[in-house]
């Protein structure tokens, strides 16, 4: 391969990969911050990790069918530094989540939650505080 061909391949890869990686991490691109949506269901899965932690919540529709929602939030390292209490969330418990709807359908960015015991948390991506 000539130097021109290698340069062309690198340039094309950069053009294709850069916007995709930037869009993946952008809340503004992936979520509608002008609108809030609330879903209520059963906490099915919790994943605490970097770069994004998330929940999966099973929501029962009026017709009895179930849909799974993905609830995204900040990185676990950042969340722990901000005092996020991961032990409050338990798989199998009812949960109500309010967040910004995602462009991918059935996705939310976590803003507020009400846990099975009535605990209300106001969330800002990387932290959740008990509502007073």
N, C-alpha and C positions, 0 to 999 in steps of 0.2 A: 504494500500500500504506500502511495506517495504521501508526502507531507500535506499536500493540498487535500487529499481524500481524508486523512486523519483529522485535519482541521475542520473540514465540512461535517464529519460525523460528530465531533465534539460540539460544534456550534448547533447542529440540529438537536442533539440530546439536551443541551442546555435550554434551548427554546421550548422543548416539549416538557421537560421535567420541572423547571422552575415555577411556572404558574400553578401546576398541579400541587406541588408541595406547599406553596404559599396559601393556596385556597383551602387546603386541608386544615390548616391551623387557624384560619381566620373566622372568628365568631361572626363578624359583620357580613361575611360572604355566605356562610352556611346557615345562619339563623335570622329570622325576621324580628328585629328588635322593636318594631312598632306594634307588636301584637303579642298578647299572652294567651296561652292555652292551658287548661287544667285537665288532667286525666287522673282517674282513680282506678286502682287495680291491686294486684298482688305482686309484691316484689319477687321476681323470678330469679334474678341473677345480679350479683354485684362484682364488679371488676375494679379493684384499686390498683392503678398502675400509672406509669408515665408513657406517653405525654398526656393522655386523657383518661380519667376514670369514667366509668359509666355504670348505669343500672339498666336492666331489662325489666319492664313491668307488663304483666298480662292484664289487659283491659277487656271486660265483658261488655259487648254492645247490647242495645235494647233487644235485638233479635236472638240473643243468647250466644252468638258467635264471639270468638276471642281474637283479639289482635295484640301483637306484642309491640310495645313502644320502646325505643332506645332513648335513654336520658343521659346526656353527656355533661361533663363538668371538667374542672381543672385537673392538673397533674397531682398525684397523691403526695409528692414531696412538698409542693407548695401548700396543699391543703393541710397537711400535718403541721407545717410551720405556723399556719394561721389558726391552729387549734380545732380543726375539723374533727368531730367525734365520730369516727367510723363505726364504733361499737353500737351506736344508736340504730343502725340499719341492719335488719335481719331478713334473710330470704324466707318467704312464705307468709310474711305479715302484710296486712293491707297498708296501702300508702296512697296519699294524694300528692300529686306533683304539679306545680305550675311552672311554666317556662316559656321561652321563646320557641316557636315552631321552626323546625328545620326545613330546608328546601328539599330534602330527600323524603319527605313524608314519614309520619309516625316517628319523628325524632324531636326531642326537646333539649334546650339548654337550661339546666336547673337554675331556678330563681327562688322558689319557695317550696316547702314540703310540710305535710302534716303526717306524722308517723302514727302507727297503730295505737299508741297509748295517748294520742292527742297532743304530743309535743309538736309545737310549730317551730320551724326553722326558716329563717330568711337567709338565702344563699346568694353569694356573689361570685360564682365561678369557683374560686379557690377557698372559700370559707363559708360556713353557715353558723349563724348565731341564734341562740334560743330567743324567740320573740318574748318580750317582757310585757 
